[in-house]
Amino acid sequence: MESDTKMDRFKTGTKKFFGRTNERLKQKMGRSSDVLGNKDEKWAIHVANFNRQQAAAQKLHREVKGYIASLKTVENSTQTLLEAVREMHEYTWPGNMNMVKSLQNLDKLTRELNQAMVDVMLVPVNNYVEVFPGLKERMNKRDRKLLDYTRCKRSLDHLKKGDKISENKLALAQEEYTENKMIFDELNIELSEDLPEFFNARIPFVAKFLDGFFRNNKEFYKGFAQVHTEAELALEPLKESLRREPLQKRDIGDVEKFFVVTDSARKFKRQSLRRSFKKSGGFRRSFSMGALGRKSKGGSEKSSAVNNTVPASVSNLSVDPYTVPAQQASTYTPTGVSGGAGMTPFSPTVDLEVGTIVECIHEYKAVDDDELSFVAGNLITIVPWDAEDEQDEGWFMGVLQATGTKGAFPINYTKAHQ
């Protein structure tokens, strides 16, 4: 009995499948009758609107998911960044508690924005796009029932036009036609009402969607501005402490020596030093503190060129090495080198021709990567500068004969080669 039921279902399904396939072929060939007339033109409009609405909803859904994923990334990045900032802003610094509170508020704002956007954007869009599959299935069923309805009507008309009319066949055909027409009409009426209503519902949906998006962004940036103001106030005690007790140049130098000096930074440094030299009239390039503080054989700090005693403040690390007094810099000879015949260093304002060979009379360690490092006794051949704007008074471009390295060097660390 059960096998008979399955067989009947199989026969019915097969009959419907081949009947609908045959009807589709006839429609494509133009041999099928138009049972709906102008009503099907309205249906075509409903289908076009539905497809356009579905494509827009799917795109919005895809972009919203990407936006929420980006917000989650920002939330995670903000948490790790603020954690690093909290570790850098030490608890003993003035205003630390207020700064930590401001950072916590910013972290909270970011998490609240992410959750709010999920509630007002992702959840409504998810619910919106879930409506389309159900409507699409009903539309497909309506199209299948239309094929059955068309086929039954054509079969009934064919039997009525025949010479020999079988009452049983005619009754069965009439019953099948009535059943399929009723199912189709029911689906068609429902969809003719639901599709336009759903299409029009896109307007309030988009309005509510955008309202939630902009409103939550407004609240976030309003809170962000408030946190920014609180952070500025929390930073004031630290800034005030720096104004009262400025960092020593030694402290700054200890940090700066680890920085990578770029070409642009080096050029700016040289230009600044050149301006300092013009104002002071003295040699403005950096001297190594070891050379300035080194003792001569007599045990006193002095300039070997003029036998002037170097002030004790020169050996103090708080003295700016870029601002050696003019009366000392113009006659400066590195300490530790005895004055006398053949040991007189060049003046910073000396003018030497390209190709001149000079002899180093004191060790010098390069400060920048475009400078030469040398020791006493090395020979340097003067060569042209690569660019005119690189030229600094008191400095020459040369090639160290011992290594063939090219770079800038202070001319008052050298003397004429005998």
C-alpha positions in Angstrom: 0.0 0.0 0.0 2.8 2.4 0.9 4.7 1.4 -2.3 1.5 2.2 -4.3 1.3 5.7 -2.7 5.0 6.4 -3.5 4.4 5.3 -7.1 1.4 7.5 -7.5 3.4 10.5 -6.2 6.2 9.7 -8.6 3.8 9.5 -11.5 2.1 12.8 -10.5 5.5 14.6 -10.1 6.8 13.3 -13.4 3.6 14.3 -15.2 3.8 17.8 -13.8 7.5 18.1 -14.6 7.1 17.1 -18.3 3.9 19.2 -18.6 5.6 22.3 -17.3 8.6 21.7 -19.5 6.4 21.3 -22.5 4.5 24.5 -21.6 7.8 26.5 -21.3 8.9 25.3 -24.7 5.6 26.4 -26.2 5.8 29.8 -24.5 9.3 30.2 -26.0 8.0 29.2 -29.4 4.9 31.5 -29.1 2.4 28.7 -29.3 1.1 29.0 -25.8 -2.1 31.0 -25.1 -2.0 34.1 -22.9 -4.3 33.2 -20.0 -3.6 36.4 -18.0 -3.4 39.1 -20.7 -2.4 42.5 -19.3 -2.3 41.1 -15.7 1.1 39.5 -16.5 2.6 42.9 -17.4 2.0 44.1 -13.9 3.6 40.9 -12.6 6.7 41.7 -14.7 7.0 45.1 -13.0 6.7 43.5 -9.6 9.5 41.0 -10.5 11.8 43.7 -11.8 11.3 45.8 -8.6 11.9 42.8 -6.4 15.2 41.9 -8.2 16.4 45.4 -8.0 15.5 45.6 -4.3 17.2 42.3 -3.6 20.4 43.3 -5.3 20.6 46.5 -3.3 19.9 44.7 0.0 22.5 42.1 -0.7 25.1 44.8 -1.4 24.2 46.7 1.7 24.4 43.6 3.8 27.9 42.8 2.5 29.2 46.3 3.1 27.7 46.5 6.6 29.4 43.3 7.6 32.7 44.7 6.3 32.1 47.9 8.2 31.3 46.1 11.4 34.4 43.9 11.0 36.5 47.1 10.5 35.0 48.6 13.7 36.0 45.4 15.6 39.5 45.8 14.3 39.6 49.4 15.4 38.3 48.4 18.8 41.0 45.7 19.3 43.7 48.1 18.0 42.5 50.9 20.3 42.7 48.5 23.3 46.2 47.4 22.6 47.4 51.0 21.8 45.9 52.5 24.9 47.4 49.7 27.0 50.8 50.6 25.5 50.2 54.3 26.3 49.2 53.5 29.8 52.5 51.6 30.3 54.4 54.6 28.8 52.7 57.2 31.0 54.2 56.2 34.3 52.1 56.2 37.4 54.6 58.6 39.2 54.1 61.3 36.6 51.7 64.2 37.4 48.2 63.7 36.2 48.6 60.0 35.7 45.3 58.9 37.3 43.3 61.4 35.2 45.1 60.3 32.0 44.4 56.6 32.7 40.8 57.5 33.3 40.6 59.4 30.0 42.1 56.4 28.1 39.6 54.0 29.8 36.8 56.3 28.7 38.1 56.3 25.1 38.3 52.5 25.2 34.7 52.3 26.5 33.5 54.7 23.8 35.0 52.6 21.0 33.4 49.4 22.4 30.0 51.1 22.7 30.1 52.4 19.2 30.8 48.9 17.9 27.9 47.4 19.8 25.6 50.2 18.8 26.4 49.7 15.1 25.7 46.0 15.4 22.3 46.8 16.9 21.2 49.6 14.5 22.9 48.3 11.3 23.8 44.7 11.2 20.8 43.2 13.0 18.1 45.1 11.0 19.9 44.4 7.7 20.1 40.7 8.6 16.4 40.6 9.2 15.7 42.6 6.0 17.6 40.2 3.7 16.1 37.1 5.3 12.7 38.1 3.8 13.8 37.8 0.2 14.3 34.0 0.1 10.8 33.3 1.3 9.3 35.7 -1.2 11.4 34.3 -4.0 10.2 30.8 -3.3 6.6 31.9 -3.4 7.2 33.7 -6.7 8.8 30.6 -8.1 5.8 28.5 -7.0 3.5 31.0 -8.5 5.3 30.6 -11.9 5.1 26.8 -11.6 1.3 27.0 -10.9 0.9 29.4 -13.8 2.4 26.7 -16.1 0.0 24.1 -14.7 -2.9 26.5 -15.0 -2.0 27.3 -18.7 -1.5 23.6 -19.5 -4.8 22.5 -18.0 -6.7 25.3 -19.7 -5.2 24.4 -23.1 -6.1 20.7 -22.5 -9.6 21.5 -21.5 -10.1 23.7 -24.6 -8.7 20.9 -26.8 -11.2 18.4 -25.4 -14.1 20.8 -25.9 -13.2 21.3 -29.5 -12.9 17.6 -30.3 -15.4 15.6 -32.4 -15.9 12.9 -29.8 -16.2 14.3 -26.3 -15.6 11.9 -23.5 -17.6 13.0 -20.5 -15.2 11.3 -18.0 -12.1 12.9 -19.6 -13.8 16.3 -19.8 -14.9 16.1 -16.1 -11.3 15.2 -15.0 -9.8 18.0 -17.2 -12.3 20.5 -15.8 -11.5 19.4 -12.2 -7.8 19.7 -12.8 -8.2 23.0 -14.4 -10.3 24.4 -11.6 -7.9 23.2 -8.9 -4.8 24.7 -10.6 -6.6 27.9 -11.3 -7.6 28.3 -7.7 -4.1 27.6 -6.4 -2.6 30.0 -8.9 -5.2 32.8 -8.2 -4.6 32.5 -4.5 -0.8 32.8 -4.9 -1.1 35.6 -7.5 -3.4 37.7 -5.4 -1.2 37.3 -2.3 2.0 38.2 -4.1 0.3 41.1 -6.0 -0.3 42.6 -2.6 2.8 41.6 -0.7 5.4 42.5 -3.4 4.4 46.2 -3.8 4.0 46.5 0.0 7.5 45.0 0.6 8.9 47.2 -2.1 7.5 50.4 -0.5 8.7 49.2 2.9 12.3 49.9 1.7 11.8 53.6 2.3 11.1 53.6 6.0 13.8 50.8 6.4 16.5 53.0 4.8 15.4 56.1 6.8 15.6 54.2 10.1 18.9 52.6 9.1 20.5 55.9 8.3 19.1 57.6 11.4 20.6 55.0 13.6 24.0 55.2 11.8 24.3 59.0 12.0 22.9 59.3 15.5 25.3 56.8 17.0 28.2 58.3 15.1 27.2 61.7 16.5 27.1 60.4 20.0 30.5 58.8 19.6 32.3 61.9 18.3 30.6 64.0 20.9 31.9 61.7 23.6 35.3 61.5 21.8 35.6 65.3 21.9 34.8 65.3 25.6 37.4 62.6 26.3 39.9 64.6 24.2 39.3 67.6 26.4 39.7 65.6 29.6 43.0 64.1 28.2 44.3 67.6 27.5 43.5 68.7 31.1 45.1 65.5 32.4 48.3 66.3 30.5 48.6 69.8 31.8 50.3 68.8 35.2 53.0 67.0 33.3 53.5 69.9 30.9 53.6 72.3 33.8 56.2 70.3 35.6 58.3 70.4 32.4 58.0 74.2 32.3 59.1 74.5 35.9 61.9 72.0 35.7 63.0 71.8 32.0 65.1 68.7 31.0 68.8 69.3 30.8 70.5 69.2 27.4 72.4 66.2 28.6 69.1 64.3 29.1 67.9 65.2 25.7 71.2 64.3 24.1 71.2 60.9 25.7 68.0 60.2 23.8 68.8 61.9 20.6 72.0 59.9 20.1 69.8 56.8 19.4 67.9 58.6 16.6 68.6 57.9 13.0 69.7 61.1 11.4 68.1 61.5 7.9 69.6 63.6 5.1 66.9 66.3 5.6 67.5 66.4 9.3 71.2 66.7 8.8 70.7 69.5 6.3 68.5 71.3 8.7 71.0 70.8 11.5 73.8 72.3 9.4 71.7 75.3 8.4 70.9 75.9 12.0 74.5 75.6 13.0 75.5 78.0 10.2 73.2 80.6 11.5 74.6 80.2 15.1 78.1 80.6 13.7 77.2 83.8 11.9 75.7 85.2 15.0 78.6 84.3 17.4 81.4 84.7 14.9 82.9 81.5 16.2 83.2 77.8 15.1 79.7 76.3 15.4 80.2 72.7 14.5 79.9 70.0 17.3 83.1 69.1 19.1 83.4 65.7 20.8 83.1 66.3 24.6 86.0 63.9 25.1 88.3 66.2 23.1 87.1 69.3 24.9 87.6 67.8 28.4 90.9 66.0 27.7 93.9 67.0 29.9 97.1 68.1 28.4 100.5 66.8 29.5 100.8 69.7 31.9 97.6 68.6 33.6 95.7 71.8 32.7 93.0 72.4 30.2 94.3 74.8 27.6 94.3 75.7 23.9 97.7 74.7 22.6 97.5 77.2 19.7 97.5 80.3 21.9 98.1 78.7 25.3 94.7 80.0 26.6 93.1 78.1 29.5 89.8 76.5 28.5 87.1 77.6 31.0 86.0 74.8 33.3 82.4 75.2 32.1 83.5 73.7 28.7 84.0 70.4 30.3 80.6 70.6 32.0 78.1 68.4 30.1 75.4 71.0 30.5 77.2 73.4 28.1 75.8 73.4 24.6 78.6 72.0 22.4 77.3 74.0 19.5 77.9 77.4 21.0 81.7 77.6 21.8 82.5 81.3 22.5 83.9 83.1 19.5 87.2 84.2 21.1 87.9 80.5 22.0 86.6 78.8 18.8 88.5 81.0 16.4 91.8 79.9 18.0 90.8 76.5 19.2 93.2 73.6 19.0 92.2 70.2 20.3 93.7 69.6 23.7 96.3 66.9 24.0 98.3 68.3 21.0 101.4 70.2 21.7 101.8 73.6 20.1 104.9 74.6 18.3 106.5 74.5 14.9 104.6 72.5 12.3 101.7 71.8 14.6 99.6 75.0 14.1 96.1 73.9 13.0 94.2 75.6 10.2 91.9 78.4 11.0 88.1 77.6 10.5 88.0 80.4 7.9 91.0 79.1 5.9 90.6 78.8 2.1 92.2 75.7 0.6 92.2 74.5 -3.0 90.9 71.1 -4.2 93.7 68.6 -4.2 95.5 70.0 -1.1 96.7 67.3 1.3 96.3 68.0 5.0 97.6 66.1 8.0 95.4 65.2 11.0 96.8 66.3 14.3 94.1 64.9 16.6 91.6 62.0 16.6 88.1 62.8 15.5 85.1 60.5 15.7 82.3 61.2 13.2 79.1 62.7 14.5 77.1 62.2 11.3 77.3 59.4 8.8 78.6 61.8 6.1 81.7 62.7 8.2 85.1 61.2 8.4 86.6 59.5 11.5 90.4 59.8 11.7 93.4 59.7 14.1 96.4 61.9 14.4 98.8 61.3 11.5 96.2 60.4 8.9 96.4 62.3 5.6 93.3 63.7 3.9 93.0 64.9 0.3 90.5 67.8 -0.2 87.9 67.2 -2.9 84.9 69.3 -4.1 81.5 69.2 -2.2 78.8 67.2 -3.9 76.4 70.2 -3.6 77.0 73.8 -2.7 74.3 73.9 0.0 76.2 71.2 1.9 79.3 73.5 2.4 79.8 74.6 6.0 82.4 77.2 7.0 85.2 75.5 8.8 84.4 72.1 7.2 85.8 70.6 4.1 85.0 67.5 2.0 87.9 65.1 1.7 89.1 61.6 1.1 90.9 59.7 3.8 94.0 58.2 2.1 94.2 55.4 4.6 90.8 53.9 3.7 89.6 55.8 0.6 86.5 57.0 2.5 84.9 60.3 1.5 83.3 62.6 4.0 83.3 66.0 5.7 85.9 66.9 8.4 86.7 69.9 10.6 89.6 71.7 9.1 91.0 72.9 12.5 91.7 69.3 13.4 94.3 69.3 10.7 97.5 71.2 9.6 99.5 71.7 6.5 101.2 68.5 5.3 105.0 68.9 5.2 
